[in-house]
Amino acid sequence: MRIALTLLAGVLSLAVQAAPLPVASLDRGAWPEQLDSPVLFDVASRAEILSFAQALQESEMLDEPQLAARLQLRQINLQMIRAVRARMWQRLWQNYDQARQSCEQDASFCYPVESIADLQAQAATFAANVGEFYAPWLAPARQFHVDYLNEQLRKAAVFPQSGSEIERYSAAERNGDELNDRLFLLTFAGGPGPQGGATDALADYLRRQKLAATFFVLGNRFEQRRAAGPGNGLRTLYAGQCVGIQGWEYRSHAQWKDWQDSLRRSQARVQSELPDEYVPLFRPPYGQRRADGEAFMASQQLQVSLWDIDAQDDGPLTAEASAQRVLSLMLLWRKGVIQFHDSQARAQPAVEWLLRHTAQSGIGWEDCQAYR
């Protein structure tokens, strides 16, 4: 039995070990209009939805070996991929219907779509009817959506063997689906950084902008900041913001035998130090958590808080490229939870860019205290 389990683990590991896929990024300069009104936000949103729908539809034409090769995996969970695709189609159809509400003001990319089948039919041919004004956007948008779709399908392909934010384990977990159209929650993970560093500057910037975001902290880094600074240092740092937990260390909580202690220690420390800022939310590192952890989470009065828009600001993207990725995904999904990393120096300039380019677009930012 032990030998069989070892061989199975080896086979499963081969399924997920592969070269990294390109990180999706789109230069928003290819889009010819500023998003300086709710109507123009909708125009751009309709275009992003149709472009992504086209990429999604084309991926469904691949058989299992072709899809595995495209995702650079030896084995894939085709059932999960199909489930994720179906959920995407439902969301795209709903989003397109929302984006069509302003078609009387601007008819660009407005088509009669009364069902998912109608959306699929329009997506298959929309590129031929884009027109000269939007034509420079077509190719880079297509590449962005293919790359982004590959990111998501790869996560589905290895789920649940390798957990992630791609799928909820239960209805108790949150990922932004419950937000209203055009409403987004800013979140930051992996902090706090060293005193006087990126986290401090970012939190101060958000206060000046009168924005309240959720910072998911690591217990060991939180404790280091507490020991190194003045008694009220953490309260000053996070004043006016919300603070959830990521566990004691930045490591997967799926296989860690001490995962429950990790949450208890972090929760007790943050709740004691920041009673006004603490929110009972757990952001699992890498999105990995226990599928059977719901009862423990409930006993601690905690909820898993996932995300559906990842800035990738801790990877190869520049601050501006990260912000442009986020904006493209905001146009596509029209609501959701955005994840940045506050200890990264790129996070603040990325947020600044994002706020400048959405200031007149009609979107809203969810109050972090209301998202609990």
C-alpha positions as a printed Julia matrix, in Angstrom:
372×3 Matrix{Float64}:
   0.0    0.0     0.0
   2.82   2.39    0.9
   4.53   1.71   -2.44
   1.25   2.26   -4.32
   0.67   5.58   -2.57
   4.22   6.69   -3.33
   3.78   5.85   -7.01
   0.44   7.66   -7.11
   1.99  10.75   -5.56
   4.73  10.64   -8.16
   2.24  10.38  -11.01
   0.2   13.26   -9.64
   3.27  15.44   -9.24
   4.16  14.88  -12.87
   0.76  16.24  -13.84
   1.47  19.63  -12.32
   5.18  20.07  -12.93
   5.69  22.07  -16.09
   7.21  25.3   -17.35
   5.28  28.42  -16.32
   2.79  29.84  -18.79
   3.07  33.48  -19.94
   1.49  35.98  -17.54
  -1.4   37.73  -19.28
  -0.93  41.46  -19.75
  -2.54  43.97  -22.11
  -1.3   47.46  -22.93
  -4.44  49.55  -22.51
  -2.97  52.05  -24.95
  -4.27  49.77  -27.7
  -7.82  50.73  -26.7
  -8.61  54.03  -28.48
 -10.9   55.61  -25.84
 -10.49  56.81  -22.28
 -12.85  55.23  -19.76
 -14.07  58.63  -18.64
 -17.78  57.84  -18.4
 -19.93  54.85  -17.37
 -21.05  54.5   -20.99
 -17.49  54.19  -22.27
 -16.71  51.7   -19.51
 -19.57  49.61  -20.87
 -18.31  49.87  -24.45
 -14.9   48.58  -23.42
 -16.53  45.95  -21.22
 -18.61  44.59  -24.1
 -15.52  44.36  -26.26
 -13.51  42.5   -23.6
 -16.37  40.07  -22.98
 -16.72  39.24  -26.69
 -12.97  38.83  -27.15
 -12.65  36.52  -24.14
 -15.76  34.6   -25.21
 -14.14  33.98  -28.58
 -11.01  32.59  -26.89
 -13.12  30.46  -24.56
 -15.15  29.06  -27.45
 -12.05  28.18  -29.45
 -10.58  26.33  -26.47
 -13.62  24.06  -26.44
 -12.68  22.78  -29.89
  -9.54  21.13  -28.54
  -9.58  17.48  -27.54
  -8.06  16.38  -24.24
  -4.5   15.71  -25.52
  -4.46  19.02  -27.4
  -5.66  20.93  -24.35
  -3.13  19.21  -22.09
  -0.36  20.16  -24.51
  -1.56  23.76  -24.65
  -1.55  23.95  -20.84
   1.84  22.17  -20.72
   0.52  19.39  -18.49
   0.72  15.63  -18.79
  -2.68  15.04  -17.22
  -5.68  17.3   -16.82
  -8.93  17.22  -14.87
 -11.24  17.61  -17.85
 -14.37  17.48  -15.71
 -13.23  20.48  -13.68
 -12.21  22.36  -16.81
 -15.71  21.85  -18.22
 -17.27  23.05  -14.97
 -15.12  26.19  -14.95
 -15.93  26.88  -18.59
 -19.66  26.53  -17.91
 -19.41  28.95  -15.0
 -17.48  31.39  -17.17
 -20.15  31.27  -19.88
 -22.88  32.0   -17.34
 -20.93  34.93  -15.94
 -20.06  36.31  -19.39
 -23.68  36.23  -20.48
 -24.81  38.02  -17.31
 -22.02  40.58  -17.66
 -22.79  41.26  -21.3
 -26.43  41.82  -20.4
 -25.33  44.37  -17.77
 -23.0   46.06  -20.24
 -25.8   46.35  -22.85
 -27.87  48.61  -20.59
 -26.13  51.67  -22.07
 -26.44  50.66  -25.72
 -28.86  53.51  -26.42
 -26.08  55.97  -25.58
 -23.37  54.13  -27.57
 -24.14  51.14  -29.78
 -20.55  49.91  -30.24
 -20.32  46.13  -29.73
 -24.07  45.95  -29.05
 -25.66  42.77  -30.39
 -28.96  40.99  -29.67
 -27.92  38.43  -27.06
 -30.7   36.64  -25.21
 -28.86  33.45  -24.26
 -25.42  31.91  -23.9
 -25.85  30.43  -27.37
 -26.46  33.92  -28.77
 -23.31  35.18  -27.05
 -21.29  32.33  -28.51
 -22.6   33.07  -31.99
 -21.73  36.76  -31.72
 -18.29  36.03  -30.26
 -17.42  33.77  -33.18
 -17.78  36.59  -35.71
 -17.45  39.89  -33.82
 -13.8   40.47  -34.84
 -14.81  40.81  -38.48
 -17.14  43.69  -37.6
 -14.95  45.7   -35.24
 -14.17  48.48  -37.67
 -11.07  50.56  -38.25
 -11.34  52.61  -35.05
 -10.99  49.6   -32.73
  -8.93  47.38  -35.05
  -5.51  48.06  -33.38
  -6.9   46.61  -30.15
  -7.98  43.28  -31.63
  -4.68  41.35  -31.8
  -3.25  42.35  -28.4
  -6.65  41.75  -26.77
  -6.88  38.31  -28.32
  -3.42  37.39  -27.02
  -4.28  38.68  -23.56
  -7.46  36.63  -23.38
  -5.8   33.47  -24.64
  -3.02  33.85  -22.06
  -5.47  34.67  -19.26
  -7.73  31.77  -20.2
  -4.72  29.44  -20.13
  -3.92  30.64  -16.61
  -7.42  29.82  -15.43
  -7.8   26.5   -17.25
  -4.47  25.32  -15.94
  -5.64  25.93  -12.38
  -8.81  24.0   -13.18
  -6.79  21.22  -14.8
  -4.89  20.42  -11.59
  -7.78  20.97   -9.17
  -8.35  19.56   -6.53
  -4.93  17.91   -6.53
  -3.49  21.42   -6.34
  -6.01  23.79   -4.78
  -6.37  27.43   -5.8
  -8.86  30.26   -6.02
 -10.34  28.77   -9.21
 -13.05  26.89   -7.28
 -14.84  27.26   -3.97
 -15.09  24.24   -1.69
 -18.4   25.41   -0.24
 -20.89  28.26   -0.33
 -19.31  29.6     2.87
 -16.23  30.67    0.92
 -16.3   34.11   -0.7
 -14.72  35.25   -3.97
 -16.52  38.44   -4.99
 -19.44  36.85   -6.86
 -21.81  38.33   -4.32
 -20.84  41.93   -5.12
 -23.03  44.18   -7.26
 -22.2   45.11  -10.83
 -19.34  47.65  -11.11
 -18.31  47.12   -7.48
 -14.8   45.99   -6.54
 -12.95  45.24   -3.31
  -9.26  46.15   -3.0
  -7.22  43.59   -1.05
  -3.54  43.22   -0.27
  -1.74  40.05    0.77
   1.61  38.92    2.14
   2.34  41.78    4.55
   3.16  43.7     6.5
   6.5   44.7     5.04
   9.35  46.22    7.07
   8.65  49.39    9.02
   8.78  52.51    6.86
   8.49  50.46    3.68
   5.92  49.74    0.99
   3.07  48.73    3.31
   3.31  51.99    5.27
   3.36  54.15    2.15
   0.45  52.27    0.59
  -1.77  52.43    3.68
  -1.09  56.15    4.01
  -1.9   56.68    0.33
  -5.22  54.83    0.65
  -6.2   56.99    3.62
  -5.46  60.13    1.62
  -7.71  58.77   -1.13
 -10.4   57.96    1.45
 -10.3   54.3     0.44
 -10.57  51.37    2.82
  -8.99  48.1     1.67
  -8.48  44.71    3.3
  -4.91  43.8     4.24
  -4.34  40.08    4.81
  -1.39  39.75    7.17
   0.99  36.94    8.05
   1.22  36.28   11.76
   5.02  36.09   11.88
   5.49  39.36    9.96
   2.8   41.03   12.04
   4.62  39.93   15.18
   7.96  41.19   13.85
   6.45  44.64   13.2
   4.91  44.65   16.66
   8.21  43.81   18.33
  10.24  46.31   16.3
   8.02  49.37   16.56
   6.21  51.55   19.1
   3.28  50.19   21.04
   0.67  51.8    18.79
   2.61  51.24   15.56
   0.29  48.65   14.04
  -2.83  50.62   14.94
  -1.32  53.65   13.25
  -0.3   51.58   10.23
  -3.73  50.08    9.61
  -5.94  52.92   10.85
  -9.09  53.14    8.74
  -8.33  49.89    6.91
  -9.42  46.28    7.46
  -7.1   43.48    8.52
  -7.69  39.78    7.85
  -5.26  36.9     8.23
  -3.21  34.64    5.98
  -1.98  32.3     8.68
   1.26  32.43   10.61
   3.54  31.75    7.62
   3.18  32.12    3.87
   2.85  28.44    3.08
   0.15  26.14    1.8
  -2.49  25.41    4.41
  -3.71  22.36    2.47
  -1.13  19.81    3.7
   0.41  21.62    6.69
  -0.42  19.57    9.78
  -0.31  22.7    11.97
  -2.69  24.7     9.77
  -5.29  25.06   12.52
  -2.72  26.41   14.98
  -1.5   28.78   12.25
  -4.96  30.31   12.0
  -5.6   30.38   15.75
  -2.32  32.16   16.52
  -2.71  34.71   13.74
  -6.33  35.4    14.56
  -5.64  35.85   18.28
  -2.72  38.21   17.64
  -4.51  40.43   15.11
  -7.82  40.48   16.96
  -6.06  41.45   20.2
  -3.86  44.12   18.62
  -6.4   45.59   16.18
  -9.92  45.0    17.52
 -11.43  47.77   15.36
  -9.64  46.88   12.11
  -9.85  43.08   12.35
 -12.24  41.31    9.97
 -12.89  37.54   10.28
 -11.52  36.59    6.87
  -8.78  34.13    5.91
  -6.9   34.55    2.6
  -5.16  31.2     1.99
  -1.6   31.53    0.62
  -1.53  30.33   -3.01
  -5.3   29.82   -2.61
  -4.54  26.43   -1.02
  -6.63  25.35    1.95
  -8.25  22.22    3.33
 -11.35  20.95    1.52
 -12.58  19.57    4.86
 -11.78  22.72    6.84
 -15.24  24.3     6.88
 -16.21  23.07   10.36
 -13.01  24.43   11.9
 -13.4   27.73   10.08
 -16.94  28.04   11.4
 -15.78  27.26   14.94
 -13.32  30.17   14.66
 -15.98  32.41   13.07
 -13.75  32.74   10.01
 -14.58  32.75    6.31
 -12.27  31.91    3.44
 -11.83  35.02    1.3
 -10.61  34.22   -2.22
 -10.11  36.59   -5.14
 -11.04  36.6    -8.81
  -8.78  39.37  -10.15
  -5.07  38.78   -9.55
  -2.76  41.73  -10.23
   0.35  39.52  -10.57
   2.31  42.37   -9.0
   4.62  39.87   -7.3
   5.69  38.41  -10.64
   7.38  39.66  -13.8
   4.96  42.52  -14.59
   5.85  46.16  -14.06
   3.57  48.29  -11.89
   1.83  49.75  -14.94
   1.48  46.38  -16.66
  -0.01  44.96  -13.48
  -2.51  47.81  -13.27
  -3.45  47.42  -16.93
  -4.02  43.7   -16.39
  -6.33  44.49  -13.48
  -8.28  47.06  -15.48
  -8.78  44.63  -18.37
 -10.12  42.02  -15.93
 -12.37  44.59  -14.26
 -13.9   45.27  -17.68
 -14.29  41.55  -18.28
 -15.77  40.45  -14.93
 -17.41  43.81  -13.99
 -17.14  43.1   -10.24
 -14.89  41.2    -7.9
 -12.08  41.0    -5.39
  -8.71  42.35   -6.56
  -5.52  40.98   -5.04
  -2.31  43.03   -4.81
   0.69  42.44   -2.51
   1.36  45.37   -0.18
   5.0   44.49    0.57
   5.79  44.84   -3.14
   6.97  48.3    -4.18
   4.93  47.93   -7.39
   1.59  47.76   -5.57
   1.16  51.47   -4.81
   2.04  52.85   -8.26
  -0.2   50.18   -9.77
  -3.11  51.25   -7.56
  -2.44  54.91   -8.35
  -2.58  54.18  -12.08
  -5.76  52.18  -11.63
  -7.53  54.9    -9.68
  -6.55  57.57  -12.23
  -7.87  55.54  -15.14
 -11.18  54.59  -13.51
 -11.99  57.84  -11.7
 -14.81  58.77  -14.13
 -15.81  55.27  -15.21
 -18.73  54.78  -12.84
 -17.23  51.91  -10.86
 -17.34  51.74   -7.06
 -15.05  50.46   -4.33
 -16.59  48.21   -1.7
 -16.14  49.34    1.9
 -13.97  46.65    3.47
 -15.99  46.74    6.7
 -19.13  45.87    4.74
 -17.44  42.84    3.15
 -17.49  40.52    6.14
